[in-house]
Amino acid sequence: MTQSPRVVLAYSGGLDTACILKYLQLEGYEVIAYIADVGQEEDFADLERRALATGATKAVVRDLRREFVTDYIYPAIAGNAIYENRYLLGTSLARPVIAAHQVAVAREEGAQALSHGATGKGNDQVRFELAYAALAPRHEVISPWKTRKFLDQFQGRTDLLAYAEKHQLPVEATASKPYSTDENLMHKSYEAGILEDPWQEPSEEMYRLTRSPLSAPDEPTEVVIHFQDALPVRLVEKNGRETSDPLELFVRLNDLGRQHGIGRVDMVENRFVGIKSRGVYETPGGTILHHALRDLEGIAMDREVLRLRDSLSPKFAELIYNGFWFSPEMDFIRAAFAKSEELIDGRVKVRLYKGSATALGRESPSSLYDRDLSSMDVEGGYDQEDARGFIRINGLRLRAHKVIVRGAADR
């Protein structure tokens, strides 16, 4: 008897992946359901039970939270990764760590194929499959939403619901779905459904991670965040509470950011596949760290290094967003950024208040700030007469340009 080909499916327990699991099983595959814990609020024991009830021969749950924080979230914040100047890349950052462990499970289980439930219109299909290409180039990739046989059977959500009912799949889904969500330690995102009208304001009931800044506490919270080589290493609160474990520190910042309504973004972005998409995001802890670290860089990072780093940061964010975490260009950028982050040490005092994270003070043992040199009251080793020649030299090309322009006008 020929053994069925084995596939590892990235399984979320939602309607799509439940139907795909059953579909793959009926297509003759032995399906291993791989469930990644990246900080979403889920009952993972229940997910495992539902996967087995749907037809998986095995369900594997991996706790990736710590690795997600230390190897993906913190490096992204250190590199000033913001997509299109607004999005802190919560979903984008989770996909490579999920895919990397999916590949590891496939190797452990002797699976020949990898599968996911991402649609053919979105970004996630690209992120998963580019990671597979980099980490498991010889594995078969089964992407049902790009397969004609699957598309002919499933036109949309109504067909999926009918399929789930027919096969009695243990899913909690209804025909009415106001929007699509994704959640992990970094953020919670909302898109599609009622949000497809970019003029439509989201209702306050939609937000799950943060309270409205309008109803946030009237009293601010002050915290001090310590950094070493641009990575957060200690959080000190006014009440004396201290947190230094990387995962616990980030979770605590999320809690504080939630209370004060920090990290909401509503934007229309450009997907890699060429479609504009409206997304709403809540990124409380990541937003606090982003503002604190940018402030520390002001005192501790050399001007030209900062400018060069920031010239590469949009490319860094684009690579993350587009799914190129495991690529030679990403290796190059991260190596360069690691050098720029050396000696970005110190602490920043931050006030959290009604949607904002404001730096109140900063200090660093690697500070490049010279109080005497910058002072208006003492000379501090700066000879102001030198500025005359500095300005004269920088003005040479401006004078030359003006002469040429005036001469052309006279002609």
C-alpha positions in Angstrom: 0.0 0.0 0.0 1.4 3.4 -1.0 1.8 5.8 1.8 -0.1 9.1 1.5 2.1 12.2 0.9 2.6 14.1 4.1 1.9 17.9 4.3 2.4 20.4 7.2 -0.4 23.0 7.1 -0.1 26.3 8.9 -3.4 26.0 10.8 -5.1 28.8 12.6 -8.4 27.1 13.4 -10.4 29.6 11.3 -12.8 28.8 8.6 -10.3 28.9 5.8 -7.6 26.6 7.3 -10.3 24.2 8.6 -11.7 23.8 5.2 -8.3 23.5 3.6 -7.3 20.8 6.1 -10.3 18.7 5.2 -9.8 19.5 1.5 -6.2 18.3 1.6 -7.2 15.1 3.5 -9.8 14.3 0.9 -7.2 14.9 -1.8 -5.2 12.1 -0.4 -2.7 13.9 1.9 -1.8 13.1 5.4 -2.1 16.4 7.1 -0.1 17.6 10.1 -1.6 20.7 11.6 1.0 23.2 12.7 -0.1 25.8 15.2 2.2 28.7 16.0 1.8 30.7 19.3 3.0 34.2 18.5 1.0 35.8 21.3 -2.5 35.7 20.0 -5.2 35.1 22.5 -6.3 31.6 21.7 -7.0 28.3 23.5 -4.3 26.3 22.0 -5.5 23.0 23.5 -8.8 23.6 21.8 -7.1 24.4 18.5 -5.3 21.1 18.7 -8.5 19.3 19.5 -10.3 20.9 16.5 -7.5 20.1 14.1 -7.5 16.4 15.0 -11.3 16.4 14.8 -11.1 17.9 11.3 -8.9 15.2 10.1 -5.3 16.0 10.9 -3.2 13.0 11.9 -1.2 15.1 14.2 -1.3 18.6 15.7 1.9 20.4 16.6 1.8 23.5 18.8 5.0 25.7 19.0 5.4 28.5 21.5 7.3 31.1 19.4 6.7 34.2 21.6 10.1 34.7 23.0 11.9 34.2 19.7 9.4 36.4 18.0 10.2 39.2 20.4 14.0 38.9 20.6 14.8 37.9 17.0 12.2 39.8 15.0 10.4 42.5 16.9 13.3 44.0 18.7 15.6 44.0 15.6 12.9 45.6 13.5 12.4 48.4 16.1 16.1 48.9 16.4 16.3 49.3 12.6 13.5 51.9 12.5 11.4 49.6 10.3 8.2 51.5 9.5 6.3 50.7 6.3 5.2 53.7 4.4 6.0 55.9 7.4 3.2 54.5 9.6 2.9 50.7 9.9 5.1 49.0 12.4 4.8 45.6 10.6 3.2 43.4 13.2 1.8 40.8 10.8 4.8 41.0 8.5 7.2 40.3 11.3 5.3 37.2 12.5 5.3 35.4 9.2 9.0 34.5 8.9 9.2 33.1 12.4 6.0 31.1 11.8 7.3 29.8 8.4 10.7 28.9 9.8 9.3 26.6 12.4 6.8 25.2 9.9 9.8 24.1 7.9 11.4 22.7 11.0 8.2 20.7 11.8 8.1 19.4 8.2 11.7 18.1 8.5 11.0 16.5 11.9 7.9 14.8 10.6 9.3 13.7 7.2 6.7 15.8 5.3 7.3 16.5 1.7 5.0 19.5 1.4 4.1 22.8 3.1 0.7 24.5 2.9 -1.0 27.7 4.1 -4.4 29.3 3.9 -3.4 32.8 2.6 -5.4 34.1 -0.3 -4.1 34.9 -3.7 -4.8 38.6 -3.3 -2.9 39.3 -0.1 0.6 39.7 1.2 0.8 36.6 3.4 1.0 34.2 0.5 4.1 35.9 -0.6 5.7 36.0 2.9 5.1 32.3 3.5 6.2 31.1 0.1 9.3 33.3 -0.1 10.3 31.9 3.3 9.7 28.4 2.1 11.8 29.1 -1.0 14.7 30.3 1.1 14.5 27.6 3.8 13.1 24.5 2.1 13.6 25.0 -1.6 12.9 21.3 -2.4 9.6 21.0 -0.6 6.4 21.1 -2.5 4.2 24.2 -1.7 0.4 23.7 -1.8 -1.4 27.0 -2.0 -5.1 26.1 -2.4 -6.3 29.7 -3.1 -4.1 29.7 -6.2 -5.2 26.3 -7.4 -7.9 26.1 -10.1 -9.6 23.0 -8.7 -9.9 24.6 -5.3 -11.1 28.0 -6.8 -13.7 26.2 -8.8 -15.1 24.7 -5.7 -14.8 27.7 -3.4 -15.9 31.1 -4.8 -16.0 32.7 -1.4 -17.1 32.6 2.3 -20.5 31.2 1.5 -19.0 28.1 -0.2 -16.6 27.6 2.7 -19.4 27.8 5.3 -21.4 25.2 3.3 -18.4 22.9 3.1 -17.8 23.2 6.8 -21.4 22.3 7.5 -21.4 19.4 5.1 -18.3 17.9 6.7 -19.3 19.0 10.3 -16.1 20.9 10.8 -15.6 22.3 14.3 -15.4 26.0 13.4 -17.0 29.1 14.8 -18.0 31.1 11.8 -21.0 32.9 10.4 -21.9 34.4 7.0 -21.6 37.9 8.5 -18.0 38.9 9.0 -17.6 42.6 9.6 -13.8 42.5 9.1 -10.7 40.2 9.1 -8.3 40.3 12.0 -4.8 39.1 12.8 -3.3 39.1 16.2 0.1 38.5 17.8 2.4 40.0 20.5 3.3 43.0 18.3 -0.2 44.1 17.3 -3.8 43.4 16.2 -4.8 44.2 12.7 -8.2 44.7 11.1 -9.0 44.8 7.3 -11.6 43.9 4.7 -15.4 43.9 5.3 -16.7 47.2 6.5 -13.2 48.7 6.4 -13.1 48.4 2.6 -14.8 51.8 2.5 -11.8 54.1 3.3 -14.2 56.9 4.4 -16.0 54.6 6.9 -14.8 55.3 10.4 -14.2 52.2 12.5 -16.5 51.8 15.5 -14.9 52.0 18.9 -16.2 48.4 19.6 -13.9 47.1 16.9 -10.7 47.9 18.9 -9.7 45.0 21.1 -6.2 45.8 22.3 -6.3 49.5 23.3 -8.8 51.7 25.0 -9.8 54.9 23.2 -7.3 57.8 23.9 -10.4 59.9 24.7 -11.3 57.6 27.6 -7.7 56.8 28.7 -6.7 57.8 32.3 -6.4 61.5 33.0 -3.2 60.8 34.9 -0.1 60.0 32.9 2.2 57.1 33.5 6.0 57.6 33.5 8.4 54.8 32.8 12.2 54.6 32.2 13.4 52.2 29.5 17.0 51.1 29.5 18.7 50.0 26.2 21.9 48.2 25.4 23.1 48.1 21.8 19.6 49.5 20.8 17.8 46.6 22.5 15.5 47.1 25.5 17.0 45.5 28.6 15.1 46.9 31.6 11.8 48.7 32.3 11.5 50.7 35.5 8.1 52.1 36.6 7.5 54.9 39.1 6.1 52.5 41.6 9.4 50.6 41.7 8.4 47.7 39.5 11.2 46.5 37.3 11.1 44.1 34.3 14.2 42.8 32.5 13.2 39.5 30.8 12.8 40.4 27.1 9.4 38.8 26.7 8.0 40.0 30.0 9.2 43.5 29.3 7.4 43.7 25.9 4.2 42.2 27.4 4.3 44.8 30.2 4.8 47.7 27.7 1.8 46.3 25.8 -0.3 46.4 29.0 0.8 50.0 29.7 0.2 51.1 26.1 -3.3 49.5 26.1 -4.3 51.5 29.2 -3.3 54.8 27.6 -4.6 54.1 24.1 -1.2 54.1 22.4 -0.4 52.7 19.0 -3.6 53.1 16.8 -3.0 53.6 13.1 -5.7 53.7 10.3 -4.1 53.8 6.8 -4.4 52.8 3.2 -1.2 51.0 2.2 0.3 49.4 -0.9 0.4 45.7 -0.9 3.3 44.0 -2.6 1.0 42.4 -5.2 0.0 45.9 -6.4 -3.4 46.4 -4.6 -4.1 49.3 -2.3 -5.6 48.0 1.0 -7.0 49.8 4.1 -5.6 48.5 7.4 -6.2 49.5 11.0 -3.6 48.5 13.5 -3.1 48.6 17.3 0.6 48.3 18.3 0.9 49.6 21.9 4.2 48.3 23.2 6.0 48.5 19.8 5.0 52.2 19.5 6.4 53.0 22.9 9.7 51.4 22.2 9.9 53.0 18.8 9.6 56.5 20.2 11.9 55.8 23.1 14.7 54.4 21.0 14.5 57.1 18.3 15.0 59.6 21.1 18.0 57.8 22.5 19.6 57.7 19.1 19.5 61.4 19.0 22.1 61.6 21.8 24.1 58.4 21.2 24.3 57.8 17.4 26.7 59.6 15.2 25.0 62.1 12.8 26.2 60.5 9.6 25.6 56.9 10.8 22.1 57.9 11.7 21.5 59.5 8.3 22.8 56.5 6.5 20.9 54.1 8.6 17.7 56.1 8.1 18.3 56.1 4.3 18.2 52.3 4.5 15.3 51.9 6.9 12.6 52.3 4.3 14.2 49.4 2.3 14.5 47.4 5.5 10.8 47.9 6.2 9.9 47.1 2.6 11.9 43.8 2.7 10.0 42.8 5.9 6.6 43.8 4.4 7.2 42.0 1.2 8.4 38.8 2.7 12.2 38.9 2.2 13.3 38.3 5.7 15.4 35.3 4.6 17.3 37.0 1.7 20.9 38.1 1.0 19.9 41.7 0.9 18.3 41.4 4.3 21.5 39.8 5.7 23.5 42.7 4.3 21.2 45.4 5.9 21.0 43.7 9.2 24.7 43.3 9.4 25.1 47.0 8.7 22.4 47.9 11.2 24.1 45.8 13.9 27.2 47.9 13.5 25.2 51.1 13.8 23.5 49.9 17.0 26.7 49.3 18.9 27.0 51.6 21.9 23.4 52.8 21.6 23.1 52.4 25.3 21.3 54.4 28.0 17.9 55.2 29.3 14.9 57.2 28.2 12.2 58.6 30.5 8.8 58.3 28.7 5.4 59.7 29.6 2.4 57.7 28.5 -0.7 59.8 28.1 -3.9 59.6 26.0 -2.5 58.0 22.9 1.0 59.4 23.1 4.4 58.2 24.2 6.5 61.3 24.8 10.2 61.3 25.8 10.9 63.5 28.8 14.6 62.9 29.3 17.5 60.7 28.1 21.0 59.9 29.1 23.7 57.6 27.7 27.2 56.5 28.7 27.9 56.7 25.0 26.5 60.2 24.7 27.9 62.4 21.9 26.2 65.4 23.4 28.7 68.0 24.8 26.9 70.4 27.0 29.7 73.0 27.0 30.1 72.8 23.2 26.4 73.3 22.6 25.9 76.0 25.3 25.2 79.6 24.3 26.8 80.8 27.5 30.3 79.4 27.3 32.8 79.0 24.4 33.3 75.3 25.2 36.2 74.8 22.7 34.3 76.3 19.8 35.8 79.3 18.1 32.9 81.2 16.6 35.2 83.0 14.2 35.7 79.7 12.5 32.1 79.8 11.4 32.9 82.7 9.0 35.0 80.5 6.8 32.6 77.6 7.1 29.8 79.6 5.8 31.9 81.3 3.1 32.9 77.9 1.7 29.4 76.5 1.8 28.1 79.6 0.1 30.5 79.4 -2.9 28.2 77.2 -5.1 25.2 79.3 -4.2 26.9 82.5 -5.4 28.1 80.8 -8.6 24.6 79.5 -9.3 23.1 83.0 -8.8 25.6 84.6 -11.2 24.8 82.1 -13.9 21.1 82.5 -13.4 21.4 86.3 -13.5 23.6 86.1 -16.6 21.0 83.9 -18.4 18.3 86.3 -17.5 20.3 89.3 -18.9 20.7 87.4 -22.2 
